[in-house]
Amino acid sequence: MLEDTKAALLDLDKVTVFFRQLEDECLVANSPVCYQVEGSRQALRVTLFLDSCHFSELPSRLQNGGSLKLHTVLFTRALERPEGVSQQDYAAMEEIQQRTNAVSLEKVKAYYRRLRAFYLEKSNLPTDSNTTAMKIDQLLRPLNTLDDLCRLMQSYVNVRHSAQGHPSGVSVLCVSSELCNRLGACHITMCGTGMQRCTLNVTLEQAMILSRNHGLMPRCIMQTMDIMRKQGPRVELSAKNLKVMDQMTPAFPRLFKLCLPPSDGDL
């Protein structure tokens, strides 16, 4: 699965996205986005056709035929040691994960350096000195947070596997998620059965996204997580995977223990 995902991401790096305005607009709400795909696996061009309302919201560069390149990264970490795998083989598996994470982190840091240079470029700042100082101060706070997240990610990427053979550096999953969110990226969480993916993403992370981006009050996060574990994808996946225990592995960061169902078994 890991090798297949890495191969798919390499193909996505060859995708270029263009935007065009629809000639015959469909005024039906929630209609699917029309698109056209051209090229080969070595160079793929995807054209998205948008209605005039959404097309007008694009930057002028994209309205005039400019393109977007996809920058794909993969952060991976085993949450528990597979049954029947020797300590030596498991150590080799962790080495592969560490190399994958290290390569991805370098790509993220390179993208961040270009983004930081763009925002702090003098030509992109106000000409008035006082306004410039205020603007730089506003920019430095989120940029410094990104610096801290990059350093934290580096410490997790460099972590050595434990002598007992237990998963280590699992926090790379939630920290990489926060780093990508702050860089304006979208991310997809994957796992083998969907159980742990829902524990990580549907329950806690979506509650955090609602709080960060959609005005959910922090005091309502616990109530929101309680609602999410009683209905929706997590319950549906539990029904589909009757033989898979929906439980927290010991390697999970302590924060995710908030997502555990009550000990009495009542969702």
N, C-alpha and C positions, 0 to 999 in steps of 0.2 A: 504493500500500500504506500509506503514512504517513497519507494523508488518511482512508482507510477505518478505520484503527486509531483515529485520533482521534475519529471519529464513533462508533465502537463504545464507546469509553470514556465519552463524553458520555452514552450510553444507560445505562451501568452506574451512573453517578452518580444515576440515578433509581430504582435498585433498593433495596428495603428487605427485610431478611431477618428472619423470625420462626422460632421453634422451638416444636414441640409434641411431646408424648410419644406414642409409638405405642400404640394401644389393643390391637391384636393383634400381640404381638411375635413376630418370627421369630428362632429361636435358631440359625439356620445361620450359621456364620462367614463373614465377608467378603461378606455380602449387601449389595446396593446400597442406598443411602440413598433413601428415598421422599421425594418433594417435590411441592408443589402451587404452580402459578404463576397469579396473578390480576392483573387490571388491564390497562393499556394501555402503549404505549411511553412515554407521558408520566409514568406512575407505576406501577411494577411491584412486586408483593408476592410474595415467594418464601417459602413455609413449608417448613421441613425437619422431617421426622418422625424422631425419634431413639428408640432403645430406652431403657429405664429406666436402664441402666448409664451411658450417655453423657449422657442428659438430666440426671441427678443431678449431673454434673460442671459443668454450666453455672452461672454466677452467678445468684443468686436473681432479679435483675431480669429476666433473659432467661427464666427458668422461669415467671415471673409475667406473661408477655405482652410484655415489652420487646422492642425491635427493634435491629437493627444497620444502620447506613448504610455503604455502600461509598465509600471515598475513593480514586479512581483517578488515577494520574499516568502520564506517558509521558516517558521519557528516550530520546533517539535520537541516533545519530551514524553518519554514513557511514564505513565502514572503508577504503574505497578509492574513488578517483575513477572514475565510470563511463566506459567507452570512448565516444568521440565527443561528449562534452559539453565545450563551450567553458569557458574559465576564468570568463567573466562569468556563464554559466548555473550553473556549479558554485558560485560565490560566492553566488548567489541561493538555491540549495538549502541552503547552510550557514546562511544567515540564517534560513530557515524552521526549521531544526533548533534554532538558538539560541533563537528565540522560543518554540518548543515547550518546550525545556528550562527556560527562565526561568519560564514560567507554572507548570510542574510543580514546580519548586523552591520557588516561593512557596507553593504548596499544601502541600508537605511541611513547610516551615518553620512555617506557620500551625498545622498539626496538631501539630508538635513543641512549639510554644509552649504549646498547650492541655494537652498531655501533661505537660510540665515543671511547669506551674502546678498541675496536679492532684496530682502526686506530692509537691510541696513545700508544698501547702496545709496549714496548721496543723491543721485538723480531721482530716486523714488521717495525722498523725504521732503517735507515742506521747506521752503526757502527761508522763512522767518526763523531766527535762531531759537527763540523761546518755544515756538511751536515744535521745532525739531527736537529740542530737549525733552519735551513732554511726550512726543511720539516715540522717541528712542526708549524712554522709561517704560512706556506702555508695552513696547515690543520685548524689552529685555526680561521682563518677568516670565512670560510664557516660554521664551527662548532658554532662559536659565533652567526652567523646569525640564525642558527637553534635554538639556545637558546632563542634568541629574539622572534622568531616566536612561540615557545612553550609558552613563557610567555604571548604573545599577545593572543594566543588561549585560555589560561587559563582565561584571563579577559573576553573574549566573552562567554565562557562556564558558567562562574559564574554570568553573567548579569541577573538582575531581570526583569521580564516582566513589561512593562509599565502599569501605572494605567489606561491609556486610552484604553488599550486593543489592541494597535497597535503592530506589530511584532518588536522585539528588538534583537540586536545581529546578524543581518543578515550578517555582515561582516565575520562571521565565515565561510561562504561558500568560499569566495575568499582567505582568509588566510589559511584555511585548504588545499585548492588546491595548494597554493605556498609551504606549508610545505611538503606535500606529493611529489610534484615535486622535491624538493631539497633532499629528502630522496631516490630518484630513483624509486618511486612508480608510477604506472599507476592509473588513477582514472576515474570513470564514473559519469557524471552529469545526474540526473534524475529529472523530474517534471511531472505534470499531463498531460498536453497537448503537450508539446514539444516547446511551444512558448517561455516560460521563459528560458528553457534549452538552446535554440539557442541564446537568448539574452546574456546569461551568457557565454556560451562556444564557439559557432561557431564564434561569432563576435569579442569580446574583447580578450578572453583567447587564442584563436588560433593565433591571431595577436601577443600576448605576447610570445607564444611558438616559433613562427617563428623568432621573434627578439632575444630571448634568445638562441635558439638552432640551428638556421639555417641561421644566418647572415643577417636577415632583419634589415636594418638600422632604428634606432628609429624615424628618421624624416619621414619614410614611413608608420608608424603605422596607422595614421589617414586615409591615402589613402587606405591602406589595409582593414581597417574596412569598409570604404565606398564601396569597391568592394564586400566584403563579404555579406553586407546587400542587395545588388542588385541582387545576384544570389546564387544558391546553396540551402542548406537545409532550410534556414530561409524563402526564398520565397516559396518553396514547402510546408512548413508547414502552411504558411499563406493561401495558396490556399486550403489546407485540412481542416483548422479550420476557416471557413469564419465568424463564429459567435463569435470568440474569438479575443478580441482586442490585438494587438501586441503593448502594451504600458508598460512603466516602472511604477511599483508600487512605492508608496512613500517611502517604506522601503528599496529600493535598495540603495547600496552605491553610492555616487555621481559619482565615477569613471565610473560606467556603464551608466551614462546618455550620455556619449560620443557615445554610440551605438544607440541612438534613431534616427529614421528616421527624415528627415527634417520636419519642422513644416508645410511646404506647401503640405505635403502628398506625394511628389515624392520620391520614394525609391532611 
